[in-house]
Amino acid sequence: AVVSTQSGHYGRGVQLYFVDRYLNRVTMLRFTLSVLSVNVVLSGSTVAASDSKSYSALKFTYDRNSCVSYSPDMSPFTDKFTICVWVRKLQSGSIPSPFCYYTSDYEIFMTDNGCFNRLFSSLSLDNVLTSKFTSPVGTWFMYCSTWSLASRTFRVYVNGQLAGTETTPSGRKLQTGGALILGNYSPGSSHRFGGELFNFNVYSKELTATEVAAMSSGGLCTEIPEQLEEYRVIKWEDIVKLSRSGTVQDLDTRCLVFTELQTRLKEAENGAIVTQRKLNRTQTELLEVQGLFNSTQEAL
């Protein structure tokens, strides 16, 4: 972190720049204070959380056996769903699958290079969206897909932007009773994924384009909007507690510290605003007293 201060006509400005190679970006947080001196002390080691696992990514070794596989209750998603996940590929492959939901066939299947984005085993988006999946190796990107029985439209988003759509058969619902696999197409498959996944969540709602964009706008550490929590059925903080096959490692995303930092700076900024308002009121009162004093002098 680099901290800089600037003094000017409107007071002292505080800027904090975070160069984070893991998040692949530079973050700048800034607030301006008038007639105030504020010291902000931050220490990642002092930040605690009731469930720090929810801020961990999972790193999958590039082999056939490294995956997380289980059979969740998919009944809330038979007529509508949204899947969102942050993906950071570390290995290039022909059909690298970060996740798949498989019954008798693949109900939902995607690859990190855009070659395959399938719902209900349809092939219509095969090799169509590769130009949208252009994030370099080692860079995080956000994948979301939405669908509902009512709209009959399967939508694929990359970093909050619509990448492609597909019309699904009338009356076709998502099948239940299958296995959800993270890190591969299926355990032991050659369609293995080598990289990291974070914040894989499934919602019992077809999110709008605006809602999807909001979840990716702030980068990897973007908080899930409170109004969407009631629809989040399959949760990342539960997935990271599941048993794993092969070599799947927990990695600290540092999102906990980042979120705590944003909260503290917001509190400091709000405190500064309140103090500035008090100073403005005091200044107004002083001007009124000065005006009264001047009037008294003129009378004398």
DRENDO-1510 file (C-alpha; in Angstrom, 1 decimal, always signed):
<recs>
REC; n; res; u; v; w
REC; 1; ALA; +0.0; +0.0; +0.0 .
REC; 2; VAL; +1.2; +3.5; -0.8 .
REC; 3; VAL; -0.2; +6.4; +1.2 .
REC; 4; SER; +0.0; +10.0; -0.1 .
REC; 5; THR; -1.4; +13.2; +1.3 .
REC; 6; GLN; -2.1; +16.5; -0.5 .
REC; 7; SER; -2.9; +19.9; +0.9 .
REC; 8; GLY; -5.0; +22.4; -1.0 .
REC; 9; HIS; -7.6; +25.1; -0.7 .
REC; 10; TYR; -10.3; +22.6; +0.3 .
REC; 11; GLY; -8.2; +20.8; +2.9 .
REC; 12; ARG; -6.0; +17.7; +3.1 .
REC; 13; GLY; -6.6; +14.8; +0.8 .
REC; 14; VAL; -5.7; +11.3; +1.6 .
REC; 15; GLN; -5.1; +8.8; -1.1 .
REC; 16; LEU; -4.3; +5.1; -0.7 .
REC; 17; TYR; -3.1; +3.1; -3.7 .
REC; 18; PHE; -3.0; -0.7; -3.5 .
REC; 19; VAL; -1.0; -2.5; -6.2 .
REC; 20; ASP; -2.3; -6.0; -6.0 .
REC; 21; ARG; -0.8; -8.5; -8.3 .
REC; 22; TYR; -3.3; -11.1; -7.2 .
REC; 23; LEU; -6.3; -9.0; -8.1 .
REC; 24; ASN; -4.5; -7.7; -11.2 .
REC; 25; ARG; -5.3; -4.1; -10.7 .
REC; 26; VAL; -4.4; -0.9; -8.9 .
REC; 27; THR; -7.0; +0.2; -6.4 .
REC; 28; MET; -7.2; +3.9; -5.2 .
REC; 29; LEU; -9.3; +4.9; -2.3 .
REC; 30; ARG; -9.4; +8.6; -1.5 .
REC; 31; PHE; -11.2; +11.0; +0.7 .
REC; 32; THR; -10.7; +14.7; +1.5 .
REC; 33; LEU; -10.8; +16.2; +5.0 .
REC; 34; SER; -11.1; +19.9; +5.9 .
REC; 35; VAL; -9.4; +21.2; +9.0 .
REC; 36; LEU; -9.1; +17.6; +10.2 .
REC; 37; SER; -6.2; +15.3; +10.8 .
REC; 38; VAL; -7.1; +11.6; +10.6 .
REC; 39; ASN; -4.7; +8.7; +11.1 .
REC; 40; VAL; -5.8; +5.3; +9.7 .
REC; 41; VAL; -3.9; +2.3; +10.9 .
REC; 42; LEU; -4.5; -0.9; +9.1 .
REC; 43; SER; -3.2; -4.3; +9.8 .
REC; 44; GLY; -4.2; -7.4; +7.9 .
REC; 45; SER; -3.2; -9.5; +10.8 .
REC; 46; THR; -5.7; -7.9; +13.1 .
REC; 47; VAL; -8.7; -8.5; +10.9 .
REC; 48; ALA; -10.9; -11.4; +12.0 .
REC; 49; ALA; -13.9; -13.1; +10.5 .
REC; 50; SER; -16.4; -15.6; +11.7 .
REC; 51; ASP; -16.0; -17.6; +8.6 .
REC; 52; SER; -12.8; -16.6; +6.7 .
REC; 53; LYS; -13.2; -19.6; +4.4 .
REC; 54; SER; -15.8; -17.7; +2.4 .
REC; 55; TYR; -12.9; -15.4; +1.3 .
REC; 56; SER; -10.7; -18.2; +0.1 .
REC; 57; ALA; -10.3; -19.3; -3.5 .
REC; 58; LEU; -9.8; -22.9; -4.5 .
REC; 59; LYS; -6.8; -23.8; -6.6 .
REC; 60; PHE; -7.1; -27.0; -8.8 .
REC; 61; THR; -4.0; -28.8; -9.9 .
REC; 62; TYR; -4.0; -29.5; -13.6 .
REC; 63; ASP; -4.7; -33.3; -13.5 .
REC; 64; ARG; -7.7; -35.6; -13.9 .
REC; 65; ASN; -8.3; -36.2; -10.3 .
REC; 66; SER; -8.4; -32.7; -8.7 .
REC; 67; CYS; -12.0; -31.6; -8.2 .
REC; 68; VAL; -14.9; -31.1; -5.9 .
REC; 69; SER; -17.9; -33.3; -6.7 .
REC; 70; TYR; -21.2; -33.6; -4.8 .
REC; 71; SER; -24.9; -33.9; -5.4 .
REC; 72; PRO; -26.7; -30.8; -4.1 .
REC; 73; ASP; -30.5; -30.3; -4.1 .
REC; 74; MET; -31.2; -28.7; -7.5 .
REC; 75; SER; -35.0; -28.5; -7.1 .
REC; 76; PRO; -34.9; -24.7; -6.5 .
REC; 77; PHE; -33.4; -24.3; -10.0 .
REC; 78; THR; -35.6; -26.4; -12.2 .
REC; 79; ASP; -37.4; -23.4; -13.7 .
REC; 80; LYS; -34.9; -20.6; -13.2 .
REC; 81; PHE; -31.3; -20.1; -12.1 .
REC; 82; THR; -28.2; -17.9; -12.2 .
REC; 83; ILE; -24.7; -19.3; -11.8 .
REC; 84; CYS; -21.8; -16.9; -11.2 .
REC; 85; VAL; -18.2; -17.7; -10.5 .
REC; 86; TRP; -14.8; -16.0; -10.6 .
REC; 87; VAL; -12.3; -17.9; -12.8 .
REC; 88; ARG; -8.5; -17.6; -13.0 .
REC; 89; LYS; -7.0; -20.1; -15.4 .
REC; 90; LEU; -3.4; -21.0; -14.9 .
REC; 91; GLN; -3.1; -23.6; -17.6 .
REC; 92; SER; -4.3; -23.6; -21.2 .
REC; 93; GLY; -6.1; -26.6; -22.5 .
REC; 94; SER; -8.5; -27.6; -25.3 .
REC; 95; ILE; -11.6; -28.3; -23.2 .
REC; 96; PRO; -10.8; -27.0; -19.6 .
REC; 97; SER; -14.0; -27.2; -17.6 .
REC; 98; PRO; -14.1; -25.1; -14.4 .
REC; 99; PHE; -17.5; -26.7; -13.5 .
REC; 100; CYS; -20.2; -28.9; -14.9 .
REC; 101; TYR; -23.6; -30.1; -13.7 .
REC; 102; TYR; -24.1; -33.6; -14.9 .
REC; 103; THR; -27.1; -36.0; -14.8 .
REC; 104; SER; -27.5; -38.6; -17.6 .
REC; 105; ASP; -25.8; -36.0; -19.8 .
REC; 106; TYR; -24.4; -32.5; -19.2 .
REC; 107; GLU; -27.2; -30.2; -18.1 .
REC; 108; ILE; -24.8; -27.2; -17.7 .
REC; 109; PHE; -21.2; -27.2; -19.0 .
REC; 110; MET; -18.7; -24.4; -19.6 .
REC; 111; THR; -15.0; -24.1; -20.5 .
REC; 112; ASP; -12.7; -21.3; -19.5 .
REC; 113; ASN; -11.8; -20.5; -23.2 .
REC; 114; GLY; -15.4; -20.1; -24.4 .
REC; 115; CYS; -15.4; -23.2; -26.6 .
REC; 116; PHE; -18.3; -24.7; -24.9 .
REC; 117; ASN; -21.2; -23.0; -23.1 .
REC; 118; ARG; -23.9; -25.6; -23.0 .
REC; 119; LEU; -27.3; -25.9; -21.4 .
REC; 120; PHE; -29.5; -29.0; -21.8 .
REC; 121; SER; -26.8; -30.6; -24.0 .
REC; 122; SER; -27.4; -28.0; -26.8 .
REC; 123; LEU; -24.5; -27.4; -29.1 .
REC; 124; SER; -25.6; -24.1; -30.6 .
REC; 125; LEU; -23.1; -22.0; -28.6 .
REC; 126; ASP; -20.1; -24.3; -29.3 .
REC; 127; ASN; -17.1; -22.4; -30.5 .
REC; 128; VAL; -19.2; -19.2; -30.9 .
REC; 129; LEU; -18.1; -17.3; -27.8 .
REC; 130; THR; -14.3; -17.8; -27.9 .
REC; 131; SER; -13.8; -14.1; -28.8 .
REC; 132; LYS; -15.5; -13.1; -25.6 .
REC; 133; PHE; -13.3; -15.3; -23.3 .
REC; 134; THR; -10.1; -13.5; -23.9 .
REC; 135; SER; -8.8; -13.0; -20.3 .
REC; 136; PRO; -5.1; -13.9; -20.3 .
REC; 137; VAL; -3.7; -16.8; -18.3 .
REC; 138; GLY; -3.3; -15.6; -14.7 .
REC; 139; THR; -6.1; -13.0; -14.8 .
REC; 140; TRP; -9.4; -13.2; -13.0 .
REC; 141; PHE; -12.7; -13.0; -14.9 .
REC; 142; MET; -16.3; -13.4; -13.9 .
REC; 143; TYR; -18.6; -15.9; -15.6 .
REC; 144; CYS; -22.3; -15.8; -15.1 .
REC; 145; SER; -25.1; -17.7; -16.9 .
REC; 146; THR; -28.9; -17.1; -16.4 .
REC; 147; TRP; -32.0; -18.9; -17.6 .
REC; 148; SER; -35.7; -19.4; -16.8 .
REC; 149; LEU; -38.4; -21.5; -18.1 .
REC; 150; ALA; -40.5; -18.4; -18.7 .
REC; 151; SER; -37.9; -16.6; -20.8 .
REC; 152; ARG; -36.6; -19.7; -22.5 .
REC; 153; THR; -33.4; -17.8; -22.9 .
REC; 154; PHE; -29.9; -19.0; -21.8 .
REC; 155; ARG; -27.6; -16.0; -21.4 .
REC; 156; VAL; -23.9; -16.1; -20.9 .
REC; 157; TYR; -22.0; -13.1; -19.4 .
REC; 158; VAL; -18.3; -12.4; -19.1 .
REC; 159; ASN; -17.2; -9.7; -16.7 .
REC; 160; GLY; -20.7; -8.4; -16.5 .
REC; 161; GLN; -21.2; -8.1; -20.3 .
REC; 162; LEU; -23.6; -10.2; -22.3 .
REC; 163; ALA; -21.5; -12.6; -24.4 .
REC; 164; GLY; -24.2; -14.7; -26.1 .
REC; 165; THR; -27.7; -16.1; -25.9 .
REC; 166; GLU; -29.5; -19.3; -26.8 .
REC; 167; THR; -33.2; -20.2; -27.0 .
REC; 168; THR; -34.2; -23.3; -25.1 .
REC; 169; PRO; -37.0; -25.8; -25.9 .
REC; 170; SER; -40.4; -25.0; -24.7 .
REC; 171; GLY; -41.3; -26.7; -21.4 .
REC; 172; ARG; -37.7; -28.0; -20.8 .
REC; 173; LYS; -36.7; -27.9; -17.2 .
REC; 174; LEU; -33.4; -28.4; -15.4 .
REC; 175; GLN; -33.1; -32.0; -14.3 .
REC; 176; THR; -32.4; -32.8; -10.7 .
REC; 177; GLY; -30.5; -35.7; -9.0 .
REC; 178; GLY; -27.2; -34.9; -10.8 .
REC; 179; ALA; -23.7; -34.2; -9.7 .
REC; 180; LEU; -22.1; -30.7; -9.5 .
REC; 181; ILE; -18.4; -30.9; -10.3 .
REC; 182; LEU; -15.9; -28.0; -9.8 .
REC; 183; GLY; -12.5; -28.4; -11.4 .
REC; 184; ASN; -13.4; -30.8; -14.1 .
REC; 185; TYR; -16.2; -32.1; -16.4 .
REC; 186; SER; -16.4; -35.2; -14.3 .
REC; 187; PRO; -14.0; -36.9; -11.9 .
REC; 188; GLY; -11.2; -38.5; -13.9 .
REC; 189; SER; -12.1; -36.7; -17.2 .
REC; 190; SER; -9.5; -35.2; -19.5 .
REC; 191; HIS; -11.5; -32.0; -19.6 .
REC; 192; ARG; -9.6; -30.9; -16.4 .
REC; 193; PHE; -9.3; -27.3; -15.3 .
REC; 194; GLY; -6.0; -25.9; -14.1 .
REC; 195; GLY; -6.5; -22.8; -12.1 .
REC; 196; GLU; -8.5; -21.1; -9.4 .
REC; 197; LEU; -12.2; -20.6; -8.6 .
REC; 198; PHE; -13.8; -18.1; -6.2 .
REC; 199; ASN; -17.3; -17.2; -5.1 .
REC; 200; PHE; -19.2; -19.9; -7.1 .
REC; 201; ASN; -22.8; -19.3; -6.2 .
REC; 202; VAL; -26.1; -20.5; -7.7 .
REC; 203; TYR; -29.2; -18.3; -7.3 .
REC; 204; SER; -32.9; -19.4; -7.6 .
REC; 205; LYS; -33.6; -16.4; -9.8 .
REC; 206; GLU; -32.9; -15.3; -13.4 .
REC; 207; LEU; -30.8; -12.3; -12.6 .
REC; 208; THR; -31.1; -9.2; -14.8 .
REC; 209; ALA; -28.3; -7.8; -16.9 .
REC; 210; THR; -28.0; -4.9; -14.4 .
REC; 211; GLU; -27.8; -7.3; -11.4 .
REC; 212; VAL; -25.1; -9.3; -13.1 .
REC; 213; ALA; -23.1; -6.2; -14.0 .
REC; 214; ALA; -23.3; -5.0; -10.5 .
REC; 215; MET; -21.6; -8.1; -9.1 .
REC; 216; SER; -18.6; -7.8; -11.4 .
REC; 217; SER; -18.2; -4.0; -11.5 .
REC; 218; GLY; -15.9; -3.8; -8.4 .
REC; 219; GLY; -13.7; -6.7; -9.3 .
REC; 220; LEU; -12.9; -9.9; -7.4 .
REC; 221; CYS; -13.9; -8.6; -4.0 .
REC; 222; THR; -17.3; -7.2; -5.0 .
REC; 223; GLU; -19.8; -7.9; -2.3 .
REC; 224; ILE; -23.0; -9.8; -3.3 .
REC; 225; PRO; -25.9; -7.3; -3.1 .
REC; 226; GLU; -28.0; -7.8; +0.0 .
REC; 227; GLN; -31.2; -8.0; -2.0 .
REC; 228; LEU; -29.9; -11.1; -3.8 .
REC; 229; GLU; -28.9; -13.0; -0.7 .
REC; 230; GLU; -32.3; -14.6; -0.3 .
REC; 231; TYR; -31.9; -16.2; -3.7 .
REC; 232; ARG; -28.4; -17.6; -3.1 .
REC; 233; VAL; -29.0; -21.3; -2.5 .
REC; 234; ILE; -25.7; -22.9; -3.4 .
REC; 235; LYS; -23.1; -20.9; -1.5 .
REC; 236; TRP; -19.4; -20.6; -1.9 .
REC; 237; GLU; -18.8; -20.7; +1.9 .
REC; 238; ASP; -20.4; -24.2; +2.0 .
REC; 239; ILE; -18.6; -25.5; -1.1 .
REC; 240; VAL; -15.1; -24.8; +0.4 .
REC; 241; LYS; -16.0; -27.0; +3.3 .
REC; 242; LEU; -16.7; -30.0; +1.1 .
REC; 243; SER; -14.4; -33.0; +0.7 .
REC; 244; ARG; -12.1; -32.9; -2.3 .
REC; 245; SER; -10.3; -35.2; -4.6 .
REC; 246; GLY; -6.8; -34.9; -5.8 .
REC; 247; THR; -4.9; -31.7; -5.0 .
REC; 248; VAL; -7.2; -28.8; -4.3 .
REC; 249; GLN; -5.7; -26.0; -2.2 .
REC; 250; ASP; -7.2; -23.1; -0.3 .
REC; 251; LEU; -5.8; -19.7; -1.3 .
REC; 252; ASP; -6.3; -16.3; +0.5 .
REC; 253; THR; -7.9; -13.8; -1.9 .
REC; 254; ARG; -7.2; -11.0; +0.6 .
REC; 255; CYS; -10.8; -9.9; +0.0 .
REC; 256; LEU; -11.5; -9.9; +3.8 .
REC; 257; VAL; -8.8; -7.2; +4.4 .
REC; 258; PHE; -9.9; -5.3; +1.3 .
REC; 259; THR; -13.6; -5.3; +2.4 .
REC; 260; GLU; -12.5; -4.3; +6.0 .
REC; 261; LEU; -10.4; -1.5; +4.5 .
REC; 262; GLN; -13.3; -0.1; +2.5 .
REC; 263; THR; -15.6; -0.2; +5.5 .
REC; 264; ARG; -13.1; +1.7; +7.7 .
REC; 265; LEU; -12.4; +4.3; +5.1 .
REC; 266; LYS; -16.2; +4.8; +4.5 .
REC; 267; GLU; -16.6; +5.3; +8.3 .
REC; 268; ALA; -13.8; +7.8; +8.3 .
REC; 269; GLU; -15.3; +9.6; +5.3 .
REC; 270; ASN; -18.7; +9.7; +7.0 .
REC; 271; GLY; -17.1; +11.0; +10.2 .
REC; 272; ALA; -15.3; +13.7; +8.2 .
REC; 273; ILE; -18.6; +14.7; +6.5 .
REC; 274; VAL; -20.4; +15.1; +9.8 .
REC; 275; THR; -17.5; +17.1; +11.3 .
REC; 276; GLN; -17.4; +19.3; +8.2 .
REC; 277; ARG; -21.1; +20.0; +8.6 .
REC; 278; LYS; -20.5; +21.0; +12.2 .
REC; 279; LEU; -17.7; +23.3; +11.1 .
REC; 280; ASN; -20.0; +24.9; +8.5 .
REC; 281; ARG; -22.6; +25.6; +11.1 .
REC; 282; THR; -20.0; +27.1; +13.4 .
REC; 283; GLN; -18.7; +29.3; +10.6 .
REC; 284; THR; -22.3; +30.5; +9.8 .
REC; 285; GLU; -22.8; +31.3; +13.5 .
REC; 286; LEU; -19.5; +33.2; +13.6 .
REC; 287; LEU; -20.5; +35.2; +10.5 .
REC; 288; GLU; -23.8; +36.1; +12.2 .
REC; 289; VAL; -22.0; +37.2; +15.4 .
REC; 290; GLN; -19.6; +39.2; +13.2 .
REC; 291; GLY; -22.5; +40.9; +11.5 .
REC; 292; LEU; -24.1; +41.7; +14.8 .
REC; 293; PHE; -20.8; +43.1; +16.1 .
REC; 294; ASN; -20.4; +45.3; +13.0 .
REC; 295; SER; -24.0; +46.6; +13.4 .
REC; 296; THR; -23.3; +47.4; +17.0 .
REC; 297; GLN; -20.1; +49.3; +16.1 .
REC; 298; GLU; -22.0; +51.3; +13.5 .
REC; 299; ALA; -24.7; +52.2; +16.0 .
REC; 300; LEU; -22.0; +53.4; +18.5 .
</recs>
